[in-house]
Structures are given as structure tokens and as C-alpha cells.
Amino acid sequence: MNSESGEAGAQVETLLDWRRGEIAPLRIAVLLLPSFSNLGLAAVIEPLAIANWLTQRQLFEWTLLSLDGQPVQASNGLCSLVADSIRPEQGFNVCLVIASFDVHKHSHNHALKIWLRKQALFGAVLMGVETGTELLAAAGVLDGYEAAVHWDNLQGFQESYPRVHAKAQLYTLDRQRLTCAGATTTLDMVLSWLGQSIDSDLAREIAMHLLIGRVRQPTDNQLDGDQPNTRVYGGKMRRAVLLMEQALEEPLDCEAIASRVGLSQRQLERQFKQHTGLSPLKYYITLRLAKAHSLLQQTKLSVAQVAASSGFGSLEHFSRAYRAKFGCPPSQDRSQIWSAPVMRQPLSREPRQPTPKD
């Protein structure tokens, strides 16, 4: 028997002993970062609490932590009391990091990095919820692993952490590393982990109590379509938007886009007006500004680098367009915090139906 199969066999025996109640409960650390999502916290704790209730045993025990041991305010303004701060001597079976806004503020926290690396070294399962995944990546404990990243953060994450296999998936289960894109995907991740690592029948029963008909697969689309801006389009309009999204750094002119999708430039303009209320050029600029917005808030790239990556050859043009869209110069939009400018996604609208007067 090789060492890997022996280790796997020992893990199975340990889990069987644990299911029989012959060993102590699994100790779970839930680290809350400022501006975390309360939805994420509930989605983590409720399945564990229901598991304890259904089995009438203390299968899991969890401890809420913060960086300094002080209460933590969520993004919705509610505060959560915690039991402790992170300390070097702590040891847990599972460590969850829950974060949402302003995560860059903590990505260089030396004590947090050391704590995560120590937990990983001693075999803990590490889970990242929403941008908590970025803190795992910053600590280096996701290098070579798959990680699920919310579509709105994907570009910035890939730029900042090239050693992590970032994917626009709902969640990932890669060896001792679990990640999810946040929100409802947290339930999918926790229930899948319970089903695969603990007890599949128990996981299904918990899902029934949570009124979840089906736990989604990790690779199910985060949105209805492959890209957030194309999920509602079809045919030539969809292909035109995809061309734009694939050529943000070196923009195509509208005539070239129309030609590639088999429309005249006038037909292309008419379709964009009908579906978006914008001309193709204005829609294209909106996509490029969306990319710039993500890179500014989620990376350390300079404003000039962001402008170039978003297809703006002139820094002055970029700054003018950005200020017009977001109400501030790009140099003042460098943090993904609750009060920062928001990029609304351009969506399709139903074409106006002709009236008898038309």
C-alpha cells in the first residue's frame, strides 16, 4: 500500500469513527472579515446546526473568530459577536473565511497569512466564501488549486493571483480546498462537502429541511448564459456582444463587428438600439469601462495600465469617460467598498412593439 492510499484509508476510518460518535466533534473556525455577508454566514452555520439537530449529537462545533477578537460589522450593518481572535496556537479541522467588500485591505495581513498557512500545514480543510477565497489566495494556500470566483470579481482575481486556477463556477471541491462564489452557492458548497466527506444521506435530509430540491453542480453556470452581458441575447446580436467582450484591450470598429456577424452597420445600430437603448459604440465603451472598474477596484494595476487594458489609448480620454460614468476620476476608485461607485450590468430590454399609430 502506498502512502497516499494509506492516508486515504486512515481518513475513511477516522470519518467512520466520527460518525459513530467515537471521536470528538469536528472543530470549525468561521473567520469573519469586516463587511462580510450575513447571508454567507447563515448559509454556513444553518446546515451544520441542522445536522446536529437531526442526529441529536454534537457532530460539529463552530467558533466565530475575527482578526482582533472584536465584533464584526456585516455589509448590511448588523454586528456579530465573536468568541476569539486568530492566534498561532489554534488548531481546527475546518477553517472558513467569509468576506465580501474591501477584502484588499486585509490581503497583506501577515498574521492572517501565517494563521492560514499553519492551519493548512496541519491538515485543516480550508474554505473560502465569496471574497474570502482571495484571502486564501493571498496566503498562498490556493496555489495550484481550482477556485470559484464571482463573475464580477473574476478579472481582478485572475490578474492578482495567476497561480490559482480561477473559474467562474458556483463552487469548487479540490482536495482540502473548497471555495464558492458567495450568496446561495455557499449552501451548495457546504451541502456538497457534507455529502461527499461526511454522510450523503444526512446531506440530502438537511437539503430537504432547507427546502432545497437539488444541490447544484459545481460547474453549473453562475448566470443563465456564458457571459453576464450575453445571457439574454440570441443570434447575431449575441455574436456581436461576444466579439466586443473578446476584444476589450484592442477594440474593433463597429463596421468590422457588423461585417463579422453578417449585418450592415445600420442594421447593427438598429438592433443595439432596440435591445439596449444604446448605440453599438456606447455599449462597447460601457463594456470597456466595466472592465476598467473591476481592475481599478480589485487590483494594484496603475491607472495607466488599467486604461491600456481597457482599450483606451489616451489617459485623458479614459479619465473623462470614467468620470462621466461613475462621477469620480479613476484614481479615486481603488477600493471595492460598500460606498464605492457601482457598475450596473447592461441588460437587454424587450424591443418596443409597434402600435396601430406606428
Secondary structure, 3 states (H helix, E strand, C coil): CCHHHHHHHHHHHHHHHHHCCCCCCEEEEEEECCCCCHHHHHHHHHHHHHHHHHHCCCCEEEEEEECCCCCEECCCCCEECCCEECCCCCCCCEEEEEECCCHHHHCCCHHHHHHHHHHHHCCCEEEEEECHHHHHHHCCCCCCCEEECCCCCHHHHHHHCCCCEEECECEEEECCEEEECCCCHHHHHHHHHHHHHHCHHHHHHHHHHCCCCCCCCCCCECCCCCCCCCCCCCHHHHHHHHHHHHCCCCCCCHHHHHHHHCCCHHHHHHHHHHHHCCCHHHHHHHHHHHHHHHHHHHCCCCHHHHHHHCCCCCHHHHHHHHHHHHCCCHHHCCCCCCCCCCCCCCCCCCCCCCCCCC
